Amino acid sequence: MNTAPRVLVTGGAGFIGSHYVRTLLGSSGPGGPEVTVLDKLTYAGNPANLDPVRGHPGFAFVHGDVCDPVLVDKLVSEHDQIVHFAAESHVDRSIAGADAFVRTNVLGTQTLLDAAVRNRVSTVVQVSTDEVYGSIDTGSWTEDQPLRPNSPYAATKASADLIALSYHRTHGLDVRVTRCSNNYGHHQFPEKVVPLFITRLLDGGRVPLYGDGSHVRDWLHVDDHVRAVELVRARGRAGEVYNIGGDTELSNRELTGLLLEACGADWSRVDHVEDRKGHDRRYSVDWTKIRDELGYRPGKDFATGLAETVAWYGQNRSWWEPLLDRAAL
């Protein structure tokens, strides 16, 4: 009899969610976890991201909306644990219109949590972002810092985190929250800065640099992120928040220079554009807690990870070229 957990992964056709699913199933043999992906397949969801695991005996896919209470209740009743990636996540789109962000990120999370309480799910991992903390000039945010989100996207993720943690306190639900820094890697939808720049530069196009380019982000390879999420699912503590960092802080100008070099381009291909509204100056999380409690450390150095990412996009035009129209705002 298979005693391994049955895991429901929401948003599992997206960049990070699909990487988590491929990693979880790729490392498991007979008797490993069973994984069901629930994904609405919005513009950023791509069924091709799951092709490597479609033949796995422990894999199932359900096309549906995390805001659908009937469907969600049925699926949750058939699973032991939930890893919740499903979210609208592009800041620029949230500035243009926040409706979908409030619906998916807030209402969707609440719908999932209600089903988890009713069906006595053992564990829910709420996958969040460092953007909920807002901007920090010096130092790094620890998990006990107050949330001060500055974009509609970040505000909806902060709301989802607080709702999730309230279900732990109120209902005793085992909720664990992760907050990661900026992700990069293969299979990332080409609206985000790293694949946006790579695909445009590979096509001989131009790239936009917001403002003076001095905004600072910590970069985390998706391999390291999903490994950290899995540590939290397997060994994290109920009601706790875990920051996940990549230990690679770069200004946007520094990142642009590295991407130009990696793609064989120069600064003549860069357009300096008006800064984004409410653009946070710097994000930085202190990930001491997940290091000390769960043994996490980022394993992919940025130079290697970036080179591998550029190479993947160069070798997989058939994956990203059909997505370019959907990536345009």
Disulfide bonds with the S-S distance in Angstrom:
none
